[in-house]
Amino acid sequence: MEILKEDLIAFIKNALHEDIREGDHTSNSTVPENAQGKARLLVKDNGIVAGVELAELIFKTVDPDLKVEVLIKDGEPIEYGQIVLYVEGKDRSILTAERLVLNCMQRMSGIATVTQEIVKKLEGTKCKVLDTRKTTPGFRLLEKWAVKIGGGVNHRFGLFDMILIKDNHVDYAGGIKNALFAAQKYLKDKNLDLPIEIEVRNLTELQEALEVGGVVRIMLDNFDYEKTKEAIKIIDGRFPIESSGNINPQTVRAYADCGVDYVSMGYLTHSAKSLDLSLKAMK
C-alpha cells in the first residue's frame, strides 16, 4: 500500500475542520497571540511507536513555522517515561494540533504494537499476517499504515483494488463456479487488471475453486486446524493459502504451523488498545 502525501493532507484538513470549525476559542481566549513555547510528547506506556511522521505533517499543516525534533522514529520500541519528539513555536498552534496528533499516534501505536506481537508469534514459519477492511471509517489509511509499521502486510485497501469473492458474493452468485466465471468475465469485459481471491467455506467449495482456477490466493474461511491441513494437501502448492475467521493471538501460531502462507486478522485493527501518550508544555 502506497502512502500518498496528498491523501494524508486531505485527512488532516478534514480532521482539523471537524475539531476547529470557527476557531480554537479556548486557546485564542487564554493564550497571547504571539506567545512562543515548547512541548514534549511523553510516553506513558510500553510498545511500538507509530504516527511520528504523521505528527510532523499535522504540526506543519497547522503552522508551517512549528519546529519538530524527532527523538524516536516510527517502528521503534518505546517505554514509559521516554520522549518521542519536541515541538516548538507558537503556543496556540501547538495547542490546536495537540489532540489530533495524540489521537492519531495513540491509535496507530496501539495497532503497531499488536501487529508486532503477532509477527513475533509467527517467527520460524513462512506465514505472514494480513490486515482486513475491519477498520474505522475515515481512518483506514492510518490504521493500515500502522500495520505496516508493526511489521504486518496490507491486504487490499478497499473494494476498488482487488476482487475478493466472499461467502455472500458466492451465495448471491449461485455458487463458487458462477462467481469466479462472472468475475473473470467482468475483468475481461471492463479491460481491468485486478487480482482475484476466492473464499471457500468447505472442501467441496475448495474443489470447485480449484477446477476453475484463475485466482491469486485461496482463503480458507473458519476452517479448523485439521481441515486446514487437509485443504493444504488438496491445494498442493498450486495457490497461496490464507486462513481467516476469528483468528486471535491464542490461535494464530497454530494456523501458521499448519502451513498456510497468510493469516488475516481483523483483530489487528478492531481490538488493538491505544497506547497512552501525552503532549506536555515545557515551562
C-alpha positions in Angstrom: 0.0 0.0 0.0 1.4 3.3 -1.1 1.1 6.2 1.4 0.4 9.3 -0.7 1.1 12.7 0.9 -2.0 14.3 -0.7 -4.2 11.6 1.0 -2.6 12.4 4.3 -3.1 16.2 3.8 -6.7 15.6 2.9 -7.2 13.5 6.1 -5.5 16.1 8.3 -7.5 19.0 6.9 -10.8 17.2 7.3 -9.9 16.2 10.9 -8.8 19.8 11.8 -12.1 21.1 10.3 -14.0 18.7 12.5 -12.2 20.0 15.6 -11.6 23.7 14.9 -14.5 25.0 12.7 -14.7 28.7 13.5 -11.6 28.7 15.7 -9.9 27.2 18.8 -11.7 29.6 21.2 -10.1 28.1 24.3 -6.5 28.8 23.1 -7.4 32.1 21.5 -9.0 33.4 24.7 -6.4 32.2 27.2 -3.0 32.3 25.4 -1.4 35.5 24.0 -1.4 35.5 20.2 2.4 35.7 19.7 3.5 33.7 22.8 6.2 31.1 21.9 6.8 27.8 23.7 7.9 24.2 23.5 6.2 20.9 24.3 7.4 17.3 24.6 5.5 14.2 23.5 5.7 11.9 26.5 5.4 8.1 26.6 3.2 6.7 29.3 3.1 3.1 28.1 5.3 0.4 26.5 5.0 -0.7 22.9 5.9 0.3 19.4 5.5 3.9 18.3 3.7 4.8 15.1 2.4 8.0 13.7 5.5 10.1 14.2 5.9 11.0 10.6 2.2 11.9 10.5 2.5 14.0 13.6 5.2 16.1 11.9 2.9 16.7 9.0 0.0 17.6 11.3 2.1 20.2 13.1 3.3 21.7 9.8 -0.2 21.8 8.4 -1.5 23.7 11.5 1.5 26.0 11.4 4.4 25.8 8.9 6.6 27.7 11.4 6.4 25.0 14.1 9.7 23.2 14.6 9.7 19.4 15.3 12.6 17.5 16.7 12.1 13.7 16.5 13.9 11.5 19.0 12.2 8.2 18.3 11.1 7.2 14.8 8.1 5.1 13.6 8.5 1.4 14.3 10.9 1.8 17.2 10.1 0.4 20.7 9.1 2.8 23.4 9.0 2.7 27.2 7.3 4.6 29.9 8.9 8.0 30.5 10.6 8.4 27.1 10.2 11.4 24.9 9.2 10.8 21.3 9.6 14.4 20.0 9.7 18.0 20.9 7.7 20.7 19.1 8.5 24.4 19.3 6.7 27.6 18.1 3.5 29.5 18.7 1.7 28.2 21.8 -1.7 28.5 20.1 -0.5 26.4 17.2 0.8 23.6 19.5 -2.4 23.5 21.4 -4.5 23.4 18.3 -2.6 20.5 16.9 -2.3 18.6 20.2 -5.4 16.4 20.2 -5.2 15.4 16.6 -1.6 14.4 17.0 -2.3 12.3 20.1 -5.5 10.7 18.7 -3.6 9.5 15.7 -0.4 8.5 17.4 -2.1 6.6 20.3 -4.3 4.6 17.9 -1.6 3.9 15.4 0.9 2.9 18.1 -1.6 0.5 19.6 -2.1 -1.2 16.3 1.6 -1.3 15.5 2.2 -2.8 18.9 -0.4 -5.6 18.5 0.8 -6.3 15.0 4.4 -6.7 16.1 3.3 -9.1 18.8 1.6 -11.3 16.2 4.6 -11.0 13.9 6.8 -12.4 16.7 4.4 -15.2 17.2 4.9 -16.2 13.6 8.7 -16.3 13.7 10.1 -19.5 12.3 7.2 -20.0 9.9 6.6 -18.8 6.4 3.3 -17.3 7.4 2.7 -13.5 7.2 -0.1 -11.6 9.0 -2.6 -9.6 6.9 -4.9 -6.8 8.0 -8.5 -6.5 6.8 -11.2 -3.9 6.0 -12.4 -4.1 9.6 -11.2 -0.6 10.1 -12.5 2.8 11.4 -14.3 4.7 8.7 -12.2 7.7 7.6 -9.2 6.3 9.5 -8.3 3.2 7.3 -5.3 4.7 5.7 -3.6 5.4 9.0 -4.7 2.0 10.6 -3.2 0.1 7.6 -0.1 2.3 7.8 0.3 1.3 11.4 0.0 -2.4 10.5 2.9 -1.9 8.1 4.9 -0.1 10.7 4.3 -3.0 13.1 5.7 -5.5 10.5 2.4 -6.8 9.1 1.3 -6.9 5.4 -1.5 -4.9 4.0 -4.4 -6.8 2.3 -6.5 -4.9 -0.2 -7.1 -1.3 0.8 -10.7 -1.3 -0.3 -13.3 -2.6 -2.7 -11.7 -0.9 -5.7 -8.2 -2.5 -5.8 -9.0 -6.3 -5.7 -11.8 -8.8 -6.3 -12.2 -10.8 -3.1 -15.2 -13.1 -3.5 -16.6 -13.9 -0.1 -19.4 -16.1 1.2 -22.2 -13.6 0.5 -20.9 -13.0 -3.1 -20.9 -16.8 -3.6 -24.4 -17.2 -2.3 -25.8 -14.3 -4.4 -24.0 -15.5 -7.5 -25.3 -19.1 -7.1 -22.1 -20.8 -6.2 -18.3 -20.8 -6.4 -18.1 -21.5 -10.1 -20.7 -18.9 -11.1 -18.9 -16.3 -9.0 -15.5 -17.0 -10.4 -16.6 -17.2 -14.0 -18.6 -13.9 -13.6 -15.6 -12.1 -12.0 -13.2 -13.3 -14.8 -15.7 -12.2 -17.5 -16.2 -8.8 -15.8 -12.4 -8.1 -15.8 -12.2 -9.1 -19.4 -15.2 -7.0 -20.4 -14.0 -4.0 -18.5 -10.4 -4.4 -19.5 -9.3 -4.4 -15.9 -6.2 -6.0 -14.4 -7.2 -6.8 -10.8 -6.2 -9.9 -8.7 -9.0 -12.3 -7.8 -9.1 -14.1 -4.4 -11.8 -16.6 -3.5 -13.0 -17.5 -0.1 -14.2 -21.1 0.5 -16.1 -22.5 3.4 -15.6 -26.2 3.0 -13.7 -28.8 0.9 -16.5 -29.0 -1.7 -16.2 -25.3 -2.4 -12.4 -25.7 -2.5 -12.6 -28.4 -5.2 -14.9 -26.1 -7.2 -12.5 -23.2 -6.9 -9.6 -25.4 -8.0 -11.5 -26.6 -11.0 -12.0 -23.0 -12.2 -8.6 -21.5 -11.1 -7.6 -18.1 -12.2 -7.1 -16.7 -8.7 -4.1 -15.3 -6.9 -5.0 -16.8 -3.5 -7.5 -19.1 -1.8 -8.9 -18.1 1.6 -10.0 -20.8 4.0 -12.8 -19.3 6.0 -13.3 -20.7 9.5 -11.5 -24.0 8.8 -10.3 -25.8 12.0 -6.7 -27.0 12.1 -7.4 -30.5 10.7 -9.5 -29.2 7.8 -6.8 -26.6 7.1 -4.1 -29.3 6.9 -6.4 -31.3 4.6 -7.0 -28.3 2.4 -3.3 -27.6 2.1 -2.7 -31.2 0.9 -5.5 -30.8 -1.7 -4.2 -27.5 -3.0 -0.7 -29.0 -3.1 1.1 -25.7 -3.7 -1.0 -24.6 -6.7 -2.1 -21.4 -5.0 -1.0 -19.4 -1.9 -3.3 -20.0 1.0 -4.8 -17.6 3.5 -6.5 -18.6 6.8 -9.3 -16.3 8.1 -12.1 -16.2 10.5 -11.9 -15.3 14.2 -8.1 -15.8 14.3 -6.7 -14.3 17.5 -3.3 -14.2 19.3 -4.0 -17.5 21.0 -4.7 -19.4 17.7 -2.6 -17.6 15.2 0.6 -19.7 15.6 -1.3 -23.0 15.3 -2.7 -21.9 11.9 0.7 -20.8 10.8 2.1 -24.2 11.9 -0.5 -25.9 9.6 1.5 -24.5 6.7 -0.6 -21.6 5.4 1.1 -18.6 3.7 -1.1 -15.9 5.3 -3.4 -15.3 8.2 -5.8 -12.4 8.1 -6.8 -10.8 11.3 -9.4 -8.1 11.9 -8.1 -8.3 15.5 -5.2 -6.0 14.5 -7.4 -3.1 13.9 -10.7 -3.7 15.7 -9.2 -4.9 19.0 -6.0 -3.0 19.5 -5.8 -0.9 22.6 -4.5 2.6 22.1 -1.1 3.4 23.7 -1.0 6.1 26.4 0.8 9.2 25.1 0.6 12.9 26.1 1.8 16.2 25.0 3.1 18.4 27.8 4.1 22.0 27.8 7.6 22.9 28.9 8.0 25.9 31.1 
